[in-house]
Amino acid sequence: MSIYSLTLRSLLNRKTTALLTIFSIAVSVMLLLGVDNIRREAKAGFANTISGADLIVGARSGSVQLLLYSVFRIGNATNNISWHSYQEVAGMKRVKWTIPLSLGDSHRGFRVLGTNTDYFEHFRYGAKRELAFSDGGRFEDVYDAVLGAEVAEKLGYKLGQSVVISHGAGEVSFANHDDKPFKVVGILKKTGTPVDRTVHVSLEGIEAIHLGWDSGAPSGSISAEQARHADLQPKLITAFLVGLDSKLATFTLQRAINNYRGEPLLAILPGVALQELWSMMGVAEVALLAVSAFVVATGLIGMLTVIWSGLNERRREMAILRSVGAKPRHIFVLLMIEAGLMAVCGVLVGVAMLFLTLFAAQPALESYFGLFIGVDPLTVDNLAVLGGIILAGVLIGAAPAYRAYRYSLADGMTIRT
Amino acid sequence: MQNVSEPAIAPERDATVKPAPARALVQLEGLKFRWPGSDDDVLDIPELQVREGERIFLRGASGSGKTTLLSLLGGVIQPREGSIRVMDTELSALGASGRDGFRADNIGFIFQMFNLIPYLSLVDNVTLSCRFSKARRQRVSARGASLTQEAERLLSHLRLDVAKLGRRPVTDLSVGQQQRVAVARALIGSPGLIIADEPTSALDTDARVAFIELLFQEVAASGSTLVFVSHDPALQDLFDRTVSLAEINRAYQPPES
């Protein structure tokens, strides 16, 4: 029989308001932790989009822009680079492998990437993971296509199905390469990266469908069969990835490429560019966290309101407690414990709700938005924040507790109703 | 009624009923009190004595300062001047915390109504007064009883059936039942002084006398002294002695009629 059990019974007596208060704190805690979890996952997912490549090379522009169009398939290249330059760089000392990338076409909103089979050999994502096929295999013929997991899933494509590529990168295109359809020969396993949203074809395929196209519109008609026999050696590509046999050579080679005399090239280190890109998004991230923090503050203020507005009708209870010998500081402690208890419960329920929600929402997020949000355990930072919320709750409880303390000094045992 | 000008000794009304014991349980001397910010005393009592084991009827109309007097006796407020001795302890010599502790150990209060804490059970409402007093807990265990047993014993003496009423919320009890629970709470752990502030005013006339008789019986059983405050003179004949607050309080201003 202690003052704690009095608090507990008093709260149970007001369980509807107490539960609602706890719930509002819980929702705000869930939001804060959820935003933090998604932020960390997004950052990790971001850094996982490409690994293994030491340099990304494209026409000279900004490093973030190059990263965006070559890796994230966002935006377009301002310029292409010549096949000749690509060959020269590929032949440089220390270069172990290269993957050419040719972008600019699309299929029903998904980007089409022209490349060669080195892509399946050398491309890595996440923790140096290789691409794997869930069905079929690599492209071999000029008109073969390999689909990313999401493309196949969203459009319901199976092996052997034919795919018409549109000119340009829009969702709706008015210029279709419908005279030269591609056949699906492989479907990749899910990677959680932009690869899932890409249609992969050979460089020769890209070349073939553009035969007879000058300045973005068909000017003559060359059949698919005729095209097979034409010279399909590409003259231009958009960018390429470079793998080196020694990390130490990275900066030397980067300098060599950036000083390449044949044409203006830009070589970037993927990790540095990713970092740069993420820091640009940092403002949004901080804003999101700030909003969540304010929601937590709102939850705590809600608790303050509830305790405060309940004080008046509890003056009788306090007078009775005073009459049986409770000191004003007991009354103070009683209310402080009440606030602390609600804050602790709010935090615990919030954490439980967070994990339940994340587990429940994970499949939906993945299938509808292609977002894979991993469920991380709470970090030390999270725990510190939760501790801070509880502390803030207790401190906020000091305000009504002090008022009750003043009341009980003024009222004494006089029962005011 | 006029202000009493000479220092009045507590008037004796029914001095023949019972020989008064020697020891004074409550002794007020030269007591003066005014509320902060006020220029006028609300209480000015030259002397008041309550002897051990006495059951006194303190008659006071509203505005006669009885609530203030009870707060002083309970040690919730401090007099401006004078001395309050309860059970040989000078209350004004104790600090606020010491007075709270003294009240917890030695005084049981019964109020007009709303005596119970709605979220506590019947028995917990009774044992509530032991939560803040180690001395009361010890006196209960000295009788060889647990707090719950003692609460149940008192409640059954007060004709409350714990087995029947104990499971329901205390707010379901009738006013008369609630007042008897309050008596049990005041009496548990046998405090020396029981102060009842208009405990019968919410009861109907028949129930009043029965309540007071029950109260007397239990106060006597626990060896406590009773100060019973009421404005209702019809009850005063039941008591050992009656004190009119209007007569002993020189600061009393009779209401204009």
Interface residues (C-beta under 8 A of the other chain):
Chain A: M1 S2 I3 L6 R9 S10 L12 N13 R316 E317 I320 L321 R322 S323 V324 G325 A326 K327 P328 R329 H330 G412 M413 T414 I415 T417
Chain B: T67 L70 S71 G74 V76 I77 A96 S97 D100 G101 R103 A104 D105 F109 F111 Q112 F114 N115 L116 I117 P118 Y119 L120 D124 T127 L128 S129 C130 R131 F132 S133 L147 R185
